[in-house]
Amino acid sequence: MLANNETGAVQPVAKVAEMVRAAGGLLHVDAIQALGKITFDINSLKADLVTLSGHKIGGPKGVGALILAEGVRGLEPWLRGGGQELGRRAGTENVAGLWGSELR
């Protein structure tokens, strides 16, 4: 978690990312509470995966993003189905919700 919505604590994600990478792991950062509240550069987090949610910045509920760093490989979807999102996700995109996010 990049920022805690209850305490306001902002975690040193870049330092954690270095430790995780040194141990051979991938780091996923929940940046949902930070989005629109604090300034951050997604690249400076050095995370492998970052989650964001549209409703935190005025978009519709149910619209979000999972951002993968370049070169992240080997992730398998939990739900199998269509070939959406390069085979990472099954199901139809929420086009109306995504369009609503663009309007904001």
N, C-alpha and C positions, 0 to 999 in steps of 0.2 A: 504494500500500500504506500503510495507516494505521500499522501496527506490524510490525516485523520480528521474527519468532520466533527468529532466531539471534542477533541483536545487541541486541534490545530497543529499538532506535531507534523513536521515534514521530515521524512526519512532520508538518509544519505544513500539514495539508491545507486548512484554511480560507484560508490565504494563497495556496496554489497555486490554489485554486478561483477566487479573485479574478483572478489572472493569466490563467488559462485563459479565464474568462468575458470578460475585457477583449479577448482575442484572438479572441473569437467562437466558442470551442469548448465542448464538454461535458466534464465531469470524471467519470470512473468511479473509485471508490475500493474497493479490496479491503480490507475490514475483517474478514476471516475470522480472522486471527491475534489481532486485538484483542478480539473478542467474548468476553466472560466473563473477560478478563484485566485490562483497564483500563476505567475508566469513561469513556464518551464519549456525547455527545448527538448523535444522527444529524443533527439539524437544524443544529447548530453547525458541522458539517463543511462545509456549504455545497456539497456535492457534488451532481451531477445524478443519478448512479447509485451505489448502494452494494451490494456483494455480501457476504452472510453465509452461514455454513454451520452446519447443525444439530449436526453431530457434535462441534463445538468446545464445545458446552454440554450434552452428554449425550444429544443426540438421535440418531436413526439416521443412518448414512452415506447419502449420496445425497439428503439433504433440505437445501435451501438457499433463499435468497431473493435476488432482485434487486429492490431498492427504487428506484423512480424518483421524483424530485422532482416536485412538482406543476408542470404546464406543460411537461414534457419531451415533445416531439413529434418525429415524423419518423424514429423508429427502425424499421428493417425487420428482420423475423426472417430468420435464415439458413435455417431449415427451415420449409417451408410445409406446412400441413395444416389441422387443425381450427381452430375459433375460440376455443380456450382462451386465458385471460388477455388478453381484449380483442383477440384476433387476434395477439398477440405471440409465441405459442408453440404448437407442434403437439404432439400426444400427450396421453395420459391422465395425470392427476395421480396421484402416488404417495400415494393416500389412507391406506394403512396407515402409511407413513412419516411423513406429516404428522400423523396421529393420535398416533403415538408421540412426536412432538416436543411435542405439547400435554400429554402426561402428565408431563413432566419439570418 
